[in-house]
Amino acid sequence: MPPFLSLGEAIFLVEEIYTQAGGKANYNMLSRIFDNSPSSSSFTKKIAWLKPVKPATICGWRQALHAWILPNIGDKPIADVSNGVLRGLVTKMVAAGLSPKTIVNYSQVVKLVVASAVNDEGDQIYPRKWNHDFIGIPLVQKERQHRPTVTETELGEILADVSERYRILFALLAGTGLRIGEALGLKGSDLSSNCRTIHVQRSIWRGQEQSPKTANAVRFVDVPEELAAVLRSHVKQGYLFSTSKGRPLQSRNVLRVLHGTGKRIGFHAFRRFRLTWLRKQGVPSDLERCWMGHASKEIGDIYSKLKDDVEYRREWCKRAGLGFSVGLFGLQNKATLRIVRVA
């Protein structure tokens, strides 16, 4: 029989295992707390083959646990974490003004803990049929989510107001649609000799390398010549955007530079700018998703091999262009853009 652990005891035990495993957490690590002999040594031997989880995901779980879950229901035996218990937690989060998306994410952590308890046959020890209507899980309305963007005029002002290193970085984000972690993870070896193609194959989170967001995020991104010319003057061995000691820049420090321009936006604003520009230029949807690192939406996208046609990609990249100048004097194109939402 599994030990009768409370939710809080289970989480703290998992964190101990996480630390002893050298920070290499795994998705099903929580289920290891239900061994008959829960020694840390036996846990660390078993986790090597399990599905890895990114540090950013672990951080999000911890934030949910320590801010809301443990203080409110951490003393509950896992067997007693029911629809009613989760309903009480959700009611408190709603009253505190948490956003629907945050409440959904935090509730999912509770479900993860309960579901991760499995027996030797892989069956859940405490199966649950979660009743979202009874629990009061809020509906996430994407159209109401706050998604700040950057206009072409604001982009020109940002590029004119930062030092060369950050001007190149922000131009890269706006001109390719790379995520900030992907851009900070770039090394000189990831760029073709003429800097017209970027191979995205890693990401940086809090100064540490990790795999990109999804399998689709590992991709080749074509670069317009105007931006490629700038990159050629900046390319070097190691990380393209690094500290004096060769370590990758921290995104929080880069964000301070961005906010120092007076623009209170996030890095995804550049990504939305790029997607909007590509759509305005009529770039084929499967090529757009390839460059942006998005999953295929239709079976035809999977069958299509246009993204493997290098010359075709380059022709479309040239036709689309940047939509802005990488110099100090603002943007080339003053056309009004309709900003669209992008993950």
C-alpha positions, 0 to 999 in steps of 0.5 A: 500500500502506498504511504498516506502522504498529504499533498504538501508532504508529497511536494516537498519530497519531490523537491528533495528528489529534484535537488538530489537529481541535479535539477534534472526533473521529470514529468512523472517524478511525482509518482515516485513518492508512492513507492513502498520504500520512498528513499531518495536513492531509489527515486533518483535511479528510476527517473533517468528514463522518464520524460524530461520537463523543462526548467521553465515548466518546473518553475511554473509548477513551483510558483503555483504550489508555493503561492496557492496550492500548499498554503490552502490545501497542502495538508490534505491527504492526496486521497481527499483532494476531490472536486470539492477541495479544488472548488474551494481553491478555485473560489479563493483564486477567483476572489483574489483576482487571478486571471482565468488562464492562471487559475486554469494553469494552477488547477492543472497542477493539482490534477497533475499531482493526484494523477501522478500517483500510479501503481505497478500496473501504471493505473492511477491510485486515485482516479478522478473525474473532474467536474469543471462546471462544479469546480467553477473553472473559468473560461479562458477567452483568448480574445480578452487576453492582454497581448501587447504589440509593437507598431512600426513607429514604436519599433523604429523608436526602440532601435534608435534608442538602444546600443548596437548590441541590443539594436541587433537583437531587437531587429533580429526578433522583429525581422525573424519572429524568433522567441527571446530564448531562441535568439539568446541561444543562438551561436555563430555555428547556427548561422549560414556563412552568409547569415541568410539562414538561421538554424534554431536548435536551442533556447535559453531560460535563466541563463541555461540551455534547454530544448526549444519550446516544441518540436516545431520550434527546431527549424530553419529561418530565412533572413532578409538580406538587410538583416543578414548584412547586419548579422554578418558584422556581429557573428562570432564564435559562441553565443551571439549575444553574450556577457563579457565572460561568454555566457548568454544574456539573461532575458530579464536584463534584456527586458530592462533595456527594452523598458528603458526605451519607455516602451512597456511591452514584452518580447512577444510584441516583436514576434507579433510584428513579424507574423503580421508583416508576413501575412500582409505580404501574402506568405503561404501559411505553411511557410509562415508556420515553418518560420514562426515555429508553429505546429501544422494546422491542416493535413496538407501542411504535413504533406507539403514540402515547400519548407524543404525547398530552399530556393522557394523559401529564399524567394519568399523571404526576399519578397516579404522583406523586413518591413522596417529599417535596421538603421537609426532612422526609423522604418522604411514602410509606414503602412498600417499593420493589423496586429494579429495574435500569436502563441 
